[in-house]
Amino acid sequence: MKVSLNWIKDYVKLPADMDLKKLAYDLTMSTVEVEDAEELGKKFEGIVVGVIKEVLPHPNADKLRGCRTDIGGGEIKEIVCGGSNLEVGQKVAVAVPGTFVKWHGEGEPVEIKVSKLRGVESFGMICASVEVGLADLFPAAEEHEIMDLTAFDAPAGTPIAKALDLDDIILEIDNKSMTNRPDLWGHYGIARELAALYDLP
């Protein structure tokens, strides 16, 4: 069974500085076996919401565009992109230099660097959903479509894990360890157990 700590927090107020390893250990020692704990946000480190301010033709490539993009903190960066659905005012996922993404969703992750694309310097990368592992949530209608985040209420510079409510920790609990505890077969039951464990309301 997979358990979201964000959902657990709907029922019990866990301490803000709660150590994840301690929580998993305490739960394993007292109640059920925690097999794994995954911090979802770590997969999206270095990827922020950008707002396209201007879309310019590329001087040396018909299928590329220069996007002047607000990445937060008042920074407007030029990013070369081949996306088919680029528009002024659009919110997009920007991988800043130093971030690792899967190029076109294939192979091993590659590090994004400041580089020149057909003679034009590009700061980072405007990403498609397959490049950041979100194709299931944002299926593309065509091959060169970038991920459109315009519908989300998140200003430029917001980490996409926060913008998409993916800054969560998922506990994986061994089902066999709770076959005799049907009260734990859901978030409410696990929340009640943690409240008892740490003497919380």
LODODREN-522041 format. One line per field, with one value per residue (C-alpha): residue number from 1; x, y, z. Coordinates in nm, 2 decimals, padded with zeros to 4 digits. Example, Ala and Ser with C-alpha at 12.3 -4.5 7.8 and 13.67 -1.06 7.14 Angstrom:
# LODODREN-522041
n	(1|2)
X	(01.23|01.37)
Y	(-00.45|-00.11)
Z	(00.78|00.71)
END
This chain:
# LODODREN-522041
n	(1|2|3|4|5|6|7|8|9|10|11|12|13|14|15|16|17|18|19|20|21|22|23|24|25|26|27|28|29|30|31|32|33|34|35|36|37|38|39|40|41|42|43|44|45|46|47|48|49|50|51|52|53|54|55|56|57|58|59|60|61|62|63|64|65|66|67|68|69|70|71|72|73|74|75|76|77|78|79|80|81|82|83|84|85|86|87|88|89|90|91|92|93|94|95|96|97|98|99|100|101|102|103|104|105|106|107|108|109|110|111|112|113|114|115|116|117|118|119|120|121|122|123|124|125|126|127|128|129|130|131|132|133|134|135|136|137|138|139|140|141|142|143|144|145|146|147|148|149|150|151|152|153|154|155|156|157|158|159|160|161|162|163|164|165|166|167|168|169|170|171|172|173|174|175|176|177|178|179|180|181|182|183|184|185|186|187|188|189|190|191|192|193|194|195|196|197|198|199|200|201)
X	(00.00|00.13|00.06|00.09|00.22|00.04|-00.29|-00.20|-00.15|-00.52|-00.59|-00.30|-00.05|00.29|00.58|00.73|01.08|00.97|01.27|01.15|01.38|01.27|00.90|00.96|01.16|00.91|00.62|00.80|00.90|00.55|00.29|00.36|00.66|00.76|00.95|01.04|00.99|01.01|01.05|00.86|00.99|01.35|01.28|01.19|01.48|01.60|01.27|01.07|00.77|00.87|00.65|00.71|00.74|00.83|00.87|01.12|01.22|01.56|01.80|01.94|01.67|01.30|01.18|01.34|01.23|01.40|01.18|01.24|01.13|01.07|01.21|01.14|01.32|01.30|01.52|01.43|01.64|01.67|01.58|01.59|01.31|01.15|00.81|00.51|00.28|00.48|00.28|00.34|00.21|00.22|00.35|00.61|00.84|01.20|01.50|01.77|02.14|02.26|01.92|01.90|01.62|01.56|01.62|01.29|01.20|01.45|01.78|01.96|01.91|02.14|02.26|02.12|02.39|02.40|02.48|02.45|02.19|02.25|02.45|02.21|02.29|02.02|01.98|01.83|01.55|01.17|01.05|00.80|00.62|00.81|01.14|01.05|00.86|00.51|00.37|00.09|-00.04|00.03|-00.01|00.11|-00.11|00.19|00.56|00.70|00.45|00.59|00.41|00.16|00.12|-00.09|-00.39|-00.19|-00.18|00.20|00.42|00.74|01.02|00.79|00.94|00.71|00.69|00.52|00.31|00.17|00.14|00.41|00.62|00.51|00.66|00.52|00.55|00.53|00.39|00.41|00.05|00.13|00.23|-00.12|-00.35|-00.48|-00.53|-00.81|-00.83|-00.50|-00.61|-00.62|-00.49|-00.72|-00.61|-00.24|-00.30|-00.47|-00.18|00.08|-00.13|-00.12|00.25|00.35|00.08|-00.08|-00.45)
Y	(00.00|00.35|00.63|01.00|01.21|01.51|01.32|01.20|01.57|01.62|01.42|01.47|01.76|01.60|01.81|02.02|01.89|01.52|01.31|01.07|00.79|00.81|00.80|00.50|00.32|00.40|00.28|-00.04|-00.11|-00.05|-00.13|-00.21|-00.26|00.04|-00.09|00.24|00.61|00.82|01.20|01.28|01.64|01.52|01.40|01.76|01.95|02.24|02.25|02.57|02.74|02.98|03.24|03.31|03.68|03.68|03.43|03.52|03.34|03.16|03.32|02.99|02.73|02.72|02.48|02.65|02.97|03.20|03.23|03.52|03.35|03.48|03.22|03.41|03.67|03.92|03.71|03.70|03.43|03.35|02.98|02.82|02.57|02.36|02.32|02.34|02.51|02.80|03.12|03.45|03.44|03.06|02.90|02.62|02.39|02.52|02.30|02.54|02.46|02.18|01.99|01.64|01.55|01.27|01.42|01.36|01.11|00.86|00.71|00.82|01.16|01.43|01.75|02.07|02.34|02.69|02.62|02.75|02.60|02.69|02.99|03.13|03.10|02.92|02.93|02.59|02.41|02.44|02.08|01.84|01.62|01.31|01.48|01.53|01.21|01.36|01.22|01.03|01.36|01.57|01.35|01.53|01.56|01.57|01.49|01.84|01.97|02.13|02.09|02.37|02.48|02.79|02.66|02.64|02.92|02.94|03.24|03.23|03.06|02.83|02.47|02.25|02.00|02.27|02.41|02.06|01.95|01.68|01.79|01.49|01.18|00.84|00.56|00.21|-00.03|-00.41|-00.53|-00.86|-00.68|-00.55|-00.83|-00.85|-00.47|-00.37|-00.04|00.05|-00.01|00.36|00.70|00.77|00.45|00.52|00.88|00.76|00.52|00.80|01.02|00.74|00.68|01.04|01.14|01.39|01.48)
Z	(00.00|-00.08|00.16|00.09|00.38|00.24|00.27|00.62|00.72|00.64|00.96|01.19|01.23|01.21|01.34|01.05|01.13|01.14|01.04|00.76|00.85|01.21|01.11|00.89|01.16|01.44|01.22|01.13|01.49|01.63|01.37|01.00|00.78|00.58|00.28|00.11|00.14|-00.18|-00.18|-00.50|-00.52|-00.56|-00.92|-01.02|-00.86|-01.08|-01.28|-01.23|-01.38|-01.65|-01.82|-02.19|-02.25|-02.62|-02.90|-03.17|-03.49|-03.48|-03.73|-03.84|-03.79|-03.92|-03.65|-03.35|-03.16|-02.92|-02.61|-02.37|-02.05|-01.70|-01.46|-01.14|-00.94|-01.22|-01.44|-01.81|-02.00|-02.37|-02.42|-02.76|-02.81|-03.08|-02.92|-03.16|-02.91|-02.78|-02.70|-02.53|-02.17|-02.15|-01.84|-01.91|-01.72|-01.74|-01.66|-01.54|-01.61|-01.38|-01.40|-01.54|-01.78|-02.04|-02.38|-02.57|-02.30|-02.40|-02.27|-01.96|-01.80|-01.94|-01.77|-01.91|-01.96|-02.10|-02.47|-02.82|-03.04|-03.41|-03.30|-03.04|-02.67|-02.47|-02.09|-01.99|-02.16|-02.20|-02.14|-02.28|-02.03|-02.14|-02.06|-01.69|-01.63|-01.63|-01.96|-01.77|-01.62|-01.93|-02.24|-02.55|-02.85|-03.08|-03.07|-03.03|-02.78|-02.47|-02.13|-02.08|-01.71|-01.78|-01.59|-01.27|-01.02|-00.98|-01.05|-01.24|-01.05|-00.85|-00.84|-01.04|-00.76|-00.56|-00.85|-00.92|-00.55|-00.60|-00.31|-00.12|00.05|-00.04|00.21|00.07|00.33|00.31|00.28|00.45|00.77|00.82|00.71|01.07|01.09|00.86|01.04|00.88|00.52|00.43|00.50|00.79|00.97|00.93|01.04|01.35|01.42|01.38|01.62|01.88|01.82|01.87|02.12|01.88|01.84)
END
